Amino acid sequence: MSLTTKLKTESLLHKIPLRITDTTLRDAHQSLWATRMRTNDILDIIDVIDNVGYYSLEVWGGATFDVCLRFLRENPWERLRLIKAKTKTPLQMLLRGQNLVGYRNYADDVVDRFVALSCQNGVDIFRVFDALNDTRNLEASIKAVKKHGGHAQGTLAYAISPVHTVEKYVQYAKEQVALGIDSLCIKDMAGILSPIMAERLVVKLIEELGNDIPIQIHCHASSGMAIAAYVEGVRAGAGAIDCAISSMAGMSSQPPVETMAAIFSETNYSADLDMDALDRIMKYFIDLAPKRSSAPPSAMPIDPGILMHQIPGGMISNFRSQLQMQKALDKLPEALNEVAKVREDLGYPPLVTPTSQILGTQAVMNVLSGERYKIVPKEARDYVKGLYGRSPAPIDEAIVKKILGDEKQINYRPADKIEPMLPKATDGIDPSLILGEEDILSYVILPEPALEYFKWRAMPPEKRPEIPADIEMKNATGATPKDTGEASGADPTTPLAPMEKRMSPIQIDGVTAELIEKIDGLMIDEIVLRKGDYTISVRPQGVVPISSVAARHQQTISMPTVSSIPPLSAPPASYPPAAEPTKNESEPAAEYTNTINAPLVGTFYSAPGPGKGAFVKEGDIVEKGDKVCIVEAMKLFNEISAPSRCKIVKILVEDGAGVDKDQPIFGIVEV
């Protein structure tokens, strides 16, 4: 045996296993294809992926749950079951802490049952994170994961700011260890983790936590630093990394698995993967890509600007679409600068769902209105109040006062004040639409997308309208449903049913659909949750019996006989672009001396929801600051206030009509 062969053999004998989680089936297509991968796409290649030798497969959670219902007309629970039936590799999901797979906090009973059913249907590893790294928002979900036999992986949502120090991350990690996590992930959602910081953070975490808590690193390739960050992080002691197959890697996705395997093959770390299988998988997704993604390849696969503003690429695309709808695309640079200011104002929250959408929309509002915080969406107000959790740094008192007025911030765990939701989950739903406990949970978390899916599912297959994803692809490429790899029972020349029209995705050049969906979710959940005049009541007339896991597949849950949910007076998340602004059919000037104008392009609503009386009617006298209407824009409801004590002489716009920026919507006389 030659000396070279002997040394190589000895080196291999001392190889340290490197665990690799494959993100191709969740985060990769969420990042590159707006989460448009179908279940059949997965099943056609899952046997090959299962035999690669991965530590785990990330297949569920994040935006996949929402998109399955909203755009693909698939049951996300069924997807999970089908994947589990064909795999032996542990399955993993991304869980947004108390937000689960939605966009706001849910009651603890919902958290427990969602985790229980996730475990029973196939999830082995739960990566649990909170956008604010508020450990209080992780308590219920981590407790549920441990209770039901899953692996609880804690998460550090990585961001850069004066308060996001190595010591702060160690503090967060210790709090999560105290909750009982089994491992810990450094989640770099924007691709801003440098190799030097990866090494420093991993070393400090191991020093403080010991070797009993394995460290995993998750990076996006946006800035070009992820590969180097992985190398330094692993050499510092991290035992696992997230990768995607090369044909689904790079840009805003994760680093390619083939590249990482090659790099570590020259070290004492070994991933021990089947390279022939990886080659088959790579070619499969090359062929699939044109059928699933209508977005052109990025001309700049690396975005160095993200190192300055820390804004993920999806947010930038979303800014572009929002401003384009507002006829203010020239203000994009100003909006990008403003988000950094808003982030500082609001205590440096990491830019990840849902805080990225809240901050991004607030920044756009500030730019469009010409006055900072003149218009504050309810989600931003709730964030400042503390309903999303504790901000990393205290929010400036002047900002709190400007946004909340006399309201006080809360100092308790946000979910503490949420009443149990499952006993009151299904009031208003046609019982025939619900097939099991999973449907109840889907409805509680994402009411409108779930209900639309239930209605679609209940139709005879030959009468079902085209799924929104097929319509989207056809609009973008001119392809037929057959071209996209999906056969539809509907004639593509037949006008869409009203339900389907409401769910058709917006088609605007440059839109990153994933971010649109997330903001959609905020709007939907806000309609469902908002108290007082903003509530769409979802309160049952009795307790709904919960079926066993075995029974839920064979029988319909017995439920109170209730009427179906009335149609929303406001558009759901994927509503088509607002109608053309109505012409101002003004009354004679003598009737009023002033007007209240729309502050931005959107849709006018006179009432906060179905069954609710209008904010105002002609002849009413309102005080300064009273709410007079809503202008829905950028997927959020914006309450419009009276500028002074005045009389509403004339309502100049029809309910549900589109309005232009500065268009008069009320004729008033000051009193």
Solvent accessible surface area in square Angstrom, and as a share of the most:
residue,aa,sasa,rsa
1,M,176,0.79
2,S,65,0.42
3,L,127,0.63
4,T,105,0.61
5,T,67,0.39
6,K,98,0.42
7,L,100,0.50
8,K,134,0.57
9,T,56,0.32
10,E,71,0.32
11,S,53,0.34
12,L,100,0.50
13,L,137,0.68
14,H,135,0.60
15,K,42,0.18
16,I,78,0.39
17,P,107,0.67
18,L,7,0.03
19,R,118,0.43
20,I,2,0.01
21,T,0,0.00
22,D,2,0.01
23,T,0,0.00
24,T,1,0.01
25,L,1,0.00
26,R,4,0.01
27,D,6,0.03
28,A,0,0.00
29,H,0,0.00
30,Q,12,0.05
31,S,23,0.15
32,L,39,0.19
33,W,16,0.06
34,A,19,0.15
35,T,2,0.01
36,R,8,0.03
37,M,0,0.00
38,R,8,0.03
39,T,13,0.08
40,N,95,0.49
41,D,9,0.05
42,I,0,0.00
43,L,34,0.17
44,D,100,0.52
45,I,9,0.05
46,I,1,0.00
47,D,81,0.42
48,V,11,0.06
49,I,2,0.01
50,D,13,0.07
51,N,87,0.45
52,V,3,0.02
53,G,46,0.44
54,Y,16,0.06
55,Y,50,0.19
56,S,0,0.00
57,L,0,0.00
58,E,1,0.00
59,V,0,0.00
60,W,1,0.00
61,G,0,0.00
62,G,1,0.01
63,A,0,0.00
64,T,2,0.01
65,F,0,0.00
66,D,0,0.00
67,V,1,0.00
68,C,1,0.00
69,L,1,0.01
70,R,0,0.00
71,F,4,0.02
72,L,6,0.03
73,R,8,0.03
74,E,36,0.16
75,N,28,0.14
76,P,2,0.01
77,W,1,0.00
78,E,66,0.29
79,R,4,0.01
80,L,0,0.00
81,R,56,0.20
82,L,63,0.31
83,I,0,0.00
84,K,70,0.30
85,A,87,0.67
86,K,109,0.46
87,T,20,0.11
88,K,150,0.64
89,T,12,0.07
90,P,50,0.32
91,L,0,0.00
92,Q,0,0.00
93,M,0,0.00
94,L,10,0.05
95,L,0,0.00
96,R,7,0.03
97,G,0,0.00
98,Q,1,0.01
99,N,11,0.06
100,L,0,0.00
101,V,0,0.00
102,G,0,0.00
103,Y,1,0.00
104,R,15,0.06
105,N,12,0.06
106,Y,0,0.00
107,A,1,0.01
108,D,58,0.30
109,D,37,0.19
110,V,0,0.00
111,V,0,0.00
112,D,35,0.18
113,R,61,0.22
114,F,0,0.00
115,V,0,0.00
116,A,0,0.00
117,L,0,0.00
118,S,0,0.00
119,C,25,0.15
120,Q,96,0.43
121,N,7,0.04
122,G,4,0.04
123,V,5,0.03
124,D,49,0.25
125,I,9,0.05
126,F,0,0.00
127,R,1,0.01
128,V,0,0.00
129,F,4,0.02
130,D,14,0.07
131,A,6,0.05
132,L,3,0.01
133,N,3,0.01
134,D,3,0.02
135,T,17,0.10
136,R,40,0.15
137,N,2,0.01
138,L,1,0.00
139,E,67,0.30
140,A,15,0.11
141,S,0,0.00
142,I,0,0.00
143,K,148,0.63
144,A,4,0.03
145,V,0,0.00
146,K,86,0.36
147,K,133,0.56
148,H,51,0.23
149,G,69,0.67
150,G,13,0.12
151,H,50,0.22
152,A,0,0.00
153,Q,3,0.01
154,G,0,0.00
155,T,1,0.00
156,L,0,0.00
157,A,0,0.00
158,Y,8,0.03
159,A,4,0.03
160,I,76,0.39
161,S,19,0.13
162,P,99,0.63
163,V,43,0.25
164,H,16,0.07
165,T,57,0.33
166,V,24,0.14
167,E,115,0.51
168,K,53,0.23
169,Y,2,0.01
170,V,10,0.06
171,Q,81,0.36
172,Y,14,0.05
173,A,0,0.00
174,K,93,0.39
175,E,60,0.27
176,Q,0,0.00
177,V,52,0.30
178,A,89,0.69
179,L,56,0.28
180,G,29,0.28
181,I,9,0.05
182,D,45,0.24
183,S,6,0.04
184,L,0,0.00
185,C,0,0.00
186,I,0,0.00
187,K,8,0.04
188,D,1,0.00
189,M,23,0.10
190,A,5,0.04
191,G,1,0.01
192,I,6,0.03
193,L,1,0.01
194,S,33,0.21
195,P,29,0.18
196,I,101,0.51
197,M,50,0.22
198,A,0,0.00
199,E,64,0.28
200,R,137,0.50
201,L,0,0.00
202,V,0,0.00
203,V,63,0.36
204,K,59,0.25
205,L,0,0.00
206,I,42,0.21
207,E,117,0.52
208,E,68,0.30
209,L,28,0.14
210,G,31,0.30
211,N,133,0.68
212,D,127,0.66
213,I,20,0.10
214,P,60,0.37
215,I,4,0.02
216,Q,4,0.02
217,I,0,0.00
218,H,1,0.00
219,C,0,0.00
220,H,17,0.08
221,A,12,0.09
222,S,12,0.08
223,S,10,0.07
224,G,44,0.42
225,M,42,0.19
226,A,4,0.03
227,I,59,0.30
228,A,43,0.34
229,A,0,0.00
230,Y,0,0.00
231,V,27,0.15
232,E,53,0.24
233,G,0,0.00
234,V,0,0.00
235,R,157,0.57
236,A,23,0.18
237,G,39,0.37
238,A,1,0.01
239,G,31,0.30
240,A,7,0.05
241,I,0,0.00
242,D,0,0.00
243,C,0,0.00
244,A,0,0.00
245,I,1,0.00
246,S,45,0.29
247,S,33,0.21
248,M,1,0.01
249,A,13,0.10
250,G,20,0.19
251,M,62,0.28
252,S,37,0.24
253,S,0,0.00
254,Q,0,0.00
255,P,1,0.00
256,P,25,0.16
257,V,0,0.00
258,E,38,0.17
259,T,50,0.29
260,M,0,0.00
261,A,14,0.11
262,A,59,0.46
263,I,57,0.29
264,F,1,0.00
265,S,69,0.45
266,E,158,0.71
267,T,44,0.25
268,N,69,0.35
269,Y,31,0.12
270,S,32,0.21
271,A,17,0.13
272,D,126,0.65
273,L,23,0.11
274,D,63,0.33
275,M,97,0.43
276,D,113,0.59
277,A,9,0.07
278,L,1,0.00
279,D,58,0.30
280,R,149,0.54
281,I,3,0.01
282,M,43,0.19
283,K,112,0.47
284,Y,51,0.19
285,F,0,0.00
286,I,94,0.47
287,D,102,0.53
288,L,15,0.08
289,A,31,0.24
290,P,93,0.59
291,K,88,0.37
292,R,10,0.04
293,S,26,0.17
294,S,55,0.35
295,A,67,0.52
296,P,112,0.71
297,P,125,0.79
298,S,57,0.37
299,A,103,0.80
300,M,126,0.56
301,P,74,0.46
302,I,73,0.37
303,D,43,0.22
304,P,77,0.48
305,G,25,0.24
306,I,1,0.00
307,L,77,0.38
308,M,168,0.75
309,H,47,0.21
310,Q,26,0.12
311,I,0,0.00
312,P,25,0.16
313,G,33,0.31
314,G,15,0.15
315,M,7,0.03
316,I,26,0.13
317,S,20,0.13
318,N,8,0.04
319,F,2,0.01
320,R,80,0.29
321,S,0,0.00
322,Q,2,0.01
323,L,0,0.00
324,Q,76,0.34
325,M,48,0.22
326,Q,9,0.04
327,K,145,0.61
328,A,7,0.05
329,L,77,0.38
330,D,119,0.62
331,K,71,0.30
332,L,27,0.14
333,P,85,0.53
334,E,87,0.39
335,A,0,0.00
336,L,32,0.16
337,N,95,0.49
338,E,12,0.05
339,V,1,0.01
340,A,51,0.39
341,K,110,0.46
342,V,0,0.00
343,R,19,0.07
344,E,103,0.46
345,D,27,0.14
346,L,0,0.00
347,G,1,0.01
348,Y,42,0.16
349,P,0,0.00
350,P,0,0.00
351,L,12,0.06
352,V,15,0.08
353,T,6,0.04
354,P,6,0.04
355,T,1,0.00
356,S,5,0.03
357,Q,5,0.02
358,I,3,0.01
359,L,0,0.00
360,G,4,0.04
361,T,1,0.01
362,Q,0,0.00
363,A,0,0.00
364,V,0,0.00
365,M,1,0.01
366,N,5,0.03
367,V,13,0.07
368,L,11,0.06
369,S,25,0.16
370,G,71,0.68
371,E,84,0.38
372,R,85,0.31
373,Y,9,0.04
374,K,124,0.52
375,I,17,0.09
376,V,18,0.11
377,P,2,0.01
378,K,41,0.17
379,E,6,0.03
380,A,1,0.00
381,R,58,0.21
382,D,23,0.12
383,Y,3,0.01
384,V,1,0.00
385,K,49,0.21
386,G,10,0.10
387,L,64,0.32
388,Y,24,0.09
389,G,3,0.03
390,R,139,0.51
391,S,18,0.12
392,P,18,0.12
393,A,11,0.09
394,P,128,0.80
395,I,17,0.08
396,D,79,0.41
397,E,148,0.67
398,A,71,0.55
399,I,22,0.11
400,V,21,0.12
401,K,119,0.50
402,K,106,0.45
403,I,11,0.05
404,L,10,0.05
405,G,33,0.31
406,D,123,0.64
407,E,80,0.36
408,K,161,0.68
409,Q,87,0.39
410,I,32,0.16
411,N,138,0.71
412,Y,69,0.26
413,R,31,0.11
414,P,6,0.04
415,A,4,0.03
416,D,78,0.41
417,K,136,0.57
418,I,52,0.26
419,E,125,0.56
420,P,76,0.48
421,M,34,0.15
422,L,15,0.07
423,P,49,0.31
424,K,109,0.46
425,A,4,0.03
426,T,2,0.01
427,D,30,0.16
428,G,13,0.12
429,I,1,0.01
430,D,56,0.29
431,P,34,0.21
432,S,76,0.49
433,L,21,0.10
434,I,0,0.00
435,L,83,0.41
436,G,4,0.03
437,E,0,0.00
438,E,10,0.04
439,D,6,0.03
440,I,0,0.00
441,L,0,0.00
442,S,2,0.02
443,Y,6,0.02
444,V,9,0.05
445,I,0,0.00
446,L,0,0.00
447,P,9,0.05
448,E,17,0.08
449,P,0,0.00
450,A,0,0.00
451,L,13,0.06
452,E,1,0.00
453,Y,13,0.05
454,F,2,0.01
455,K,73,0.31
456,W,30,0.11
457,R,44,0.16
458,A,66,0.51
459,M,53,0.24
460,P,61,0.38
461,P,89,0.56
462,E,114,0.51
463,K,143,0.60
464,R,53,0.19
465,P,15,0.09
466,E,6,0.03
467,I,21,0.11
468,P,0,0.00
469,A,2,0.02
470,D,2,0.01
471,I,14,0.07
472,E,22,0.10
473,M,14,0.06
474,K,44,0.19
475,N,93,0.48
476,A,52,0.40
477,T,73,0.43
478,G,64,0.61
479,A,19,0.15
480,T,63,0.37
481,P,9,0.06
482,K,171,0.72
483,D,84,0.43
484,T,1,0.01
485,G,46,0.44
486,E,37,0.16
487,A,104,0.81
488,S,40,0.26
489,G,51,0.49
490,A,24,0.19
491,D,77,0.40
492,P,67,0.42
493,T,116,0.67
494,T,76,0.44
495,P,111,0.70
496,L,43,0.21
497,A,37,0.29
498,P,107,0.67
499,M,22,0.10
500,E,0,0.00
501,K,109,0.46
502,R,58,0.21
503,M,0,0.00
504,S,17,0.11
505,P,14,0.09
506,I,18,0.09
507,Q,74,0.33
508,I,35,0.18
509,D,125,0.65
510,G,32,0.31
511,V,35,0.20
512,T,33,0.19
513,A,20,0.15
514,E,16,0.07
515,L,16,0.08
516,I,14,0.07
517,E,0,0.00
518,K,18,0.08
519,I,1,0.01
520,D,0,0.00
521,G,0,0.00
522,L,4,0.02
523,M,1,0.00
524,I,4,0.02
525,D,3,0.01
526,E,11,0.05
527,I,7,0.03
528,V,29,0.17
529,L,69,0.34
530,R,9,0.03
531,K,172,0.73
532,G,59,0.57
533,D,88,0.46
534,Y,13,0.05
535,T,17,0.10
536,I,17,0.09
537,S,66,0.43
538,V,30,0.17
539,R,145,0.53
540,P,24,0.15
541,Q,137,0.61
542,G,29,0.28
543,V,114,0.66
544,V,4,0.02
545,P,71,0.45
546,I,72,0.37
547,S,18,0.11
548,S,67,0.43
549,V,49,0.28
550,A,75,0.58
551,A,28,0.21
552,R,9,0.03
553,H,88,0.39
554,Q,147,0.65
555,Q,103,0.46
556,T,69,0.40
557,I,7,0.03
558,S,83,0.53
559,M,24,0.11
560,P,38,0.24
561,T,127,0.74
562,V,19,0.11
563,S,89,0.57
564,S,76,0.49
565,I,39,0.20
566,P,75,0.47
567,P,109,0.68
568,L,34,0.17
569,S,46,0.30
570,A,11,0.09
571,P,4,0.03
572,P,2,0.01
573,A,0,0.00
574,S,2,0.01
575,Y,80,0.30
576,P,50,0.32
577,P,77,0.48
578,A,44,0.34
579,A,62,0.48
580,E,148,0.66
581,P,45,0.29
582,T,44,0.26
583,K,167,0.71
584,N,56,0.29
585,E,131,0.59
586,S,62,0.40
587,E,54,0.24
588,P,88,0.55
589,A,86,0.66
590,A,103,0.80
591,E,78,0.35
592,Y,19,0.07
593,T,112,0.65
594,N,71,0.37
595,T,39,0.23
596,I,10,0.05
597,N,64,0.33
598,A,0,0.00
599,P,27,0.17
600,L,1,0.01
601,V,21,0.12
602,G,5,0.05
603,T,6,0.04
604,F,1,0.00
605,Y,12,0.04
606,S,22,0.14
607,A,18,0.14
608,P,7,0.04
609,G,5,0.04
610,P,32,0.20
611,G,87,0.83
612,K,72,0.30
613,G,62,0.60
614,A,55,0.42
615,F,41,0.17
616,V,9,0.05
617,K,135,0.57
618,E,84,0.38
619,G,41,0.40
620,D,37,0.19
621,I,93,0.47
622,V,11,0.06
623,E,83,0.37
624,K,152,0.65
625,G,40,0.38
626,D,58,0.30
627,K,82,0.35
628,V,0,0.00
629,C,0,0.00
630,I,1,0.01
631,V,0,0.00
632,E,18,0.08
633,A,5,0.04
634,M,8,0.03
635,K,16,0.07
636,L,1,0.01
637,F,7,0.03
638,N,1,0.00
639,E,47,0.21
640,I,14,0.07
641,S,42,0.27
642,A,3,0.02
643,P,73,0.46
644,S,26,0.17
645,R,110,0.40
646,C,0,0.00
647,K,81,0.34
648,I,0,0.00
649,V,31,0.18
650,K,54,0.23
651,I,48,0.24
652,L,15,0.08
653,V,7,0.04
654,E,134,0.60
655,D,85,0.44
656,G,35,0.34
657,A,13,0.10
658,G,1,0.01
659,V,1,0.00
660,D,42,0.22
661,K,79,0.33
662,D,88,0.45
663,Q,18,0.08
664,P,33,0.21
665,I,0,0.00
666,F,2,0.01
667,G,0,0.00
668,I,0,0.00
669,V,45,0.26
670,E,102,0.46
671,V,83,0.47
